[in-house]
Amino acid sequence: MGREGICDLATTPFRETRWPDEKLEGHGKENLLSSLVLKILLTIYILYALLKFFEFFVRSDDAKIRGLRMVYSENSHVIRVFDNAILVLMLIFVGLLFAAGVEYLSFTTGLLVGMSIIQIYFHRFSDPLPAEKSPDPPITALKMMSYSIQANPGKAWKELVFMTVLFAWALYMLAARGFGLFHG
């Protein structure tokens, strides 16, 4: 599909005919601002995700274990705070996406693919951990999963490669189409 399909007012990006009374989204000033903010936030978050991917394989095992012990110490609220902050960020992403104009088929496909990749990723870590790599009690399911992932990040190499390729493509598309870079 060439650039003509991107802003064609009669069809969606997948060449589906729009309903005659369908509200055309993504063409107002406020939608342009929502779109710009979303592109900036997505770029930053994707760079963070790619950094985390490489961090899995670069950081020493000792550093990983020290980090896990700190995060899962009895008085630590790091995970709860981080998860709540990321949930709010995801709500902001979805709000900005809907404000900028969302294409339902693309959104639904991305949602299901992302959720399925994460489910399969976690399933790769179902083997028991040896005692020397297991967490100290009390052991929660999340704590055990985190230790298992840090001990053997390569178990989910296919999912990590798939996510990395998708993130790299998304980052390229944000730069090329979102910010107009790389056009000649």
C-alpha positions as CSV (number, residue, x, y, z in Angstrom):
1,M,0.0,0.0,0.0
2,G,1.4,3.4,-0.9
3,R,0.9,6.7,0.9
4,E,-2.3,7.3,-1.0
5,G,-4.1,4.8,1.2
6,I,-3.1,6.5,4.4
7,C,-5.4,9.6,4.2
8,D,-7.9,8.4,1.6
9,L,-11.2,9.7,2.9
10,A,-13.4,7.1,1.2
11,T,-11.6,3.9,2.5
12,T,-9.8,2.7,5.5
13,P,-6.1,1.8,5.3
14,F,-7.2,-1.8,4.4
15,R,-9.3,-0.5,1.4
16,E,-12.6,-1.2,3.2
17,T,-15.3,1.3,2.2
18,R,-16.3,3.6,5.0
19,W,-19.9,3.8,6.1
20,P,-21.4,7.0,4.7
21,D,-22.3,8.4,8.2
22,E,-19.1,7.2,9.8
23,K,-17.3,9.9,11.7
24,L,-13.9,10.5,10.0
25,E,-11.3,10.6,12.7
26,G,-7.8,11.8,12.8
27,H,-8.1,15.0,10.8
28,G,-8.7,17.8,13.3
29,K,-6.1,20.0,15.1
30,E,-6.7,18.3,18.5
31,N,-6.3,14.9,16.7
32,L,-3.0,16.0,15.3
33,L,-1.8,17.0,18.8
34,S,-3.0,13.7,20.2
35,S,-1.2,11.9,17.4
36,L,2.1,13.8,17.9
37,V,2.0,13.1,21.7
38,L,1.2,9.5,21.1
39,K,4.1,9.1,18.6
40,I,6.6,10.7,21.0
41,L,5.5,8.5,23.9
42,L,5.5,5.3,21.8
43,T,9.0,6.1,20.5
44,I,10.3,6.6,24.0
45,Y,8.5,3.4,25.3
46,I,9.7,1.3,22.4
47,L,13.3,2.4,23.0
48,Y,12.9,1.5,26.6
49,A,11.6,-2.0,25.6
50,L,14.5,-2.6,23.2
51,L,16.9,-1.5,25.9
52,K,15.3,-4.1,28.3
53,F,15.7,-6.8,25.7
54,F,19.5,-6.2,25.4
55,E,19.8,-5.7,29.2
56,F,18.7,-9.3,29.7
57,F,21.7,-10.6,27.9
58,V,24.3,-8.0,29.0
59,R,23.8,-7.7,32.7
60,S,25.7,-10.2,34.9
61,D,23.8,-12.9,36.8
62,D,24.9,-11.4,40.1
63,A,23.5,-8.0,39.1
64,K,20.2,-9.6,38.1
65,I,19.9,-11.4,41.4
66,R,20.7,-8.3,43.4
67,G,18.1,-6.4,41.5
68,L,15.5,-9.1,42.1
69,R,16.2,-9.3,45.8
70,M,15.9,-5.5,46.1
71,V,12.6,-5.5,44.1
72,Y,11.1,-8.4,46.1
73,S,12.3,-7.4,49.6
74,E,9.5,-7.4,52.2
75,N,9.1,-3.6,52.3
76,S,9.6,-2.9,48.6
77,H,6.7,-1.4,46.7
78,V,8.7,-1.1,43.4
79,I,6.6,-3.6,41.4
80,R,3.3,-2.2,42.6
81,V,4.3,1.4,41.9
82,F,5.8,0.4,38.5
83,D,2.8,-1.6,37.4
84,N,0.4,1.1,38.4
85,A,2.4,3.7,36.5
86,I,2.5,1.5,33.4
87,L,-1.2,0.9,33.7
88,V,-1.8,4.6,33.7
89,L,0.6,5.1,30.8
90,M,-1.3,2.4,28.8
91,L,-4.6,4.1,29.5
92,I,-3.0,7.3,28.2
93,F,-1.8,5.5,25.1
94,V,-5.3,4.1,24.4
95,G,-6.9,7.5,25.1
96,L,-4.5,9.3,22.7
97,L,-5.0,6.5,20.1
98,F,-8.8,6.9,20.2
99,A,-8.4,10.7,20.1
100,A,-6.1,10.5,17.1
101,G,-8.3,8.0,15.3
102,V,-8.1,4.3,15.6
103,E,-8.6,1.6,12.9
104,Y,-10.5,-1.2,14.7
105,L,-9.0,-4.1,12.7
106,S,-5.4,-3.1,13.3
107,F,-6.1,-2.3,16.9
108,T,-7.8,-5.7,17.6
109,T,-5.1,-7.6,15.8
110,G,-2.3,-5.9,17.7
111,L,-4.1,-6.4,21.0
112,L,-4.5,-10.1,20.4
113,V,-1.0,-10.7,18.9
114,G,0.6,-8.8,21.8
115,M,-1.4,-10.6,24.5
116,S,-0.7,-14.0,22.9
117,I,3.1,-13.4,22.5
118,I,3.3,-12.5,26.2
119,Q,1.3,-15.6,27.2
120,I,3.6,-17.9,25.2
121,Y,6.6,-16.0,26.5
122,F,5.6,-16.8,30.1
123,H,4.9,-20.4,29.2
124,R,8.5,-20.9,28.2
125,F,9.5,-20.6,31.9
126,S,7.5,-23.6,33.2
127,D,10.5,-25.7,34.2
128,P,11.5,-25.9,37.8
129,L,14.5,-23.7,38.9
130,P,17.5,-25.3,40.6
131,A,17.8,-24.4,44.3
132,E,20.7,-22.1,43.7
133,K,18.7,-20.0,41.3
134,S,15.4,-20.0,43.2
135,P,14.2,-17.0,45.2
136,D,14.3,-16.8,49.0
137,P,11.0,-17.3,50.8
138,P,8.3,-16.1,50.8
139,I,7.9,-17.2,47.2
140,T,5.0,-15.8,45.2
141,A,4.1,-16.9,41.7
142,L,5.3,-13.5,40.3
143,K,8.6,-13.7,42.2
144,M,9.2,-17.3,41.0
145,M,8.5,-16.2,37.4
146,S,10.8,-13.2,37.6
147,Y,13.7,-15.3,38.9
148,S,13.0,-17.9,36.2
149,I,13.1,-15.3,33.5
150,Q,16.3,-13.7,34.8
151,A,18.0,-17.1,35.2
152,N,17.1,-18.3,31.7
153,P,16.1,-15.4,29.4
154,G,17.1,-17.4,26.3
155,K,14.3,-19.9,26.9
156,A,11.9,-17.4,25.2
157,W,14.3,-16.5,22.4
158,K,11.7,-16.9,19.7
159,E,9.3,-14.6,21.4
160,L,12.0,-12.1,22.2
161,V,13.2,-12.1,18.6
162,F,9.6,-11.7,17.4
163,M,8.9,-8.8,19.8
164,T,12.2,-7.2,18.9
165,V,11.5,-7.4,15.2
166,L,8.0,-5.9,15.7
167,F,9.4,-3.1,17.9
168,A,12.2,-2.3,15.4
169,W,9.6,-2.2,12.6
170,A,7.3,0.0,14.8
171,L,10.2,2.3,15.6
172,Y,11.2,2.6,11.9
173,M,7.5,3.4,11.0
174,L,7.3,6.0,13.7
175,A,10.5,7.6,12.4
176,A,9.7,7.3,8.7
177,R,5.9,8.0,8.6
178,G,5.2,9.4,12.0
179,F,8.0,12.0,12.0
180,G,8.7,12.1,8.3
181,L,12.3,11.0,8.5
182,F,14.1,8.8,5.9
183,H,12.1,10.1,2.9
184,G,14.1,11.0,-0.1
